[in-house]
Amino acid sequence: MQITKKSSFPWTGYVGLAFGIILIVYLFSQLDLRRSYELISSIGVSSAYILLPFLALHLLETYAWIMVFPKSVAVIPFFRILKIQMIAETVSMTLPAGVAVGEPLRPYLCGRFMGIAVPAGVASVAVRKLMLGMAQGLYTILGALAGFSVLEETSLKLLGFEGLGSIVVFIGVVVFLLFSSLLFLLLNGQAAQNVHRLLMLVPFSKVKTWLLAKESGFHDTDEELRSYRGSYTRFLPVLFLYLLAWSTLAIESYTILRLLGITITFLEVLAIDIALTMLRTLFFFIPSGLGIQDLGYLAFFEAIGIPEFRLYGGAFVLLRRLKEVFWYAAGYAVMFFSGVHLHDAEGVTSVEP
């Protein structure tokens, strides 16, 4: 099995990036950046606390990913997986249509750094992605129920009608059921071969020739996926770890707001965070949700009655983006020092079984 390459990102990625830049420029035009910067400067060294939740997210996701590798992989070094986690997440969140590059990069790097066979790496990444989606759905349900009153109180101001709490709960249920169903189908033992049969319908002789040559790889991937059957209880602690990972986003937002001196409850932050995290997911083609989440936070801050919401909202947005700059810079540093170059990541589009 090997990695196929392509010279450019999908055009939708560049459209998303351009749209995000337009939104962020519009946002900054509405803010008093000088006063926001002065507010940030007043925090001092305590601003280092803002970096910790994202570190916790990486650690939790790394532990969870290790737990979903198939049984054929006996030893999985934590720090090598952490390195891959940082590289892949950085690529996914910063490049146009980065998820299409960052996810296939994971099994490739597992093979490169640890000698893990690509079928095993692909199986772990597929299960990981679906478990992460299940956890997001469950996190959305729990968070929406906990902050239901907050969502309902802000619904009329944000949407012009009531029912935001019910909408978010419904979306969470749909996401959870969707990813649960996909996981069940994935582990039925024939998922990769079903994909192979579907691709064989493509009316191009070269594609069919390639697929026939790689058919055994699809079979090997199914063998790895089949190893999960009968041990579904192993997914419960994984689901718990991913729930904790999702919660670090709300903890990060709460930490920033408290450092800025804003009086707000954690339930309010949780309600805002789950709604905007789901919104960010819907706009997946915009790198790092650029502009979408930022404007969303400002709208929520105004709706819940935060005084001088533009000032504090501007400082909040700047701190969150500066945090991302720090961690993504760290991710690219790990990437380059590990000998993984940007053009390697850009070229990865799919894994050849």
Secondary structure as UniProt FT lines:
FT   STRAND          2..5
FT   HELIX           11..29
FT   HELIX           33..41
FT   TURN            42..43
FT   HELIX           44..51
FT   HELIX           52..67
FT   TURN            71..72
FT   HELIX           78..94
FT   TURN            96..98
FT   HELIX           99..114
FT   HELIX           118..146
FT   HELIX           148..159
FT   HELIX           164..186
FT   TURN            187..190
FT   HELIX           191..199
FT   TURN            200..201
FT   HELIX           205..213
FT   HELIX           215..226
FT   TURN            227..230
FT   HELIX           232..234
FT   HELIX           235..259
FT   TURN            260..261
FT   HELIX           266..282
FT   TURN            283..285
FT   HELIX           287..289
FT   TURN            290..291
FT   HELIX           292..303
FT   TURN            304..305
FT   TURN            307..308
FT   HELIX           309..337
FT   TURN            338..339
FT   HELIX           342..347
FT   STRAND          348..352
//
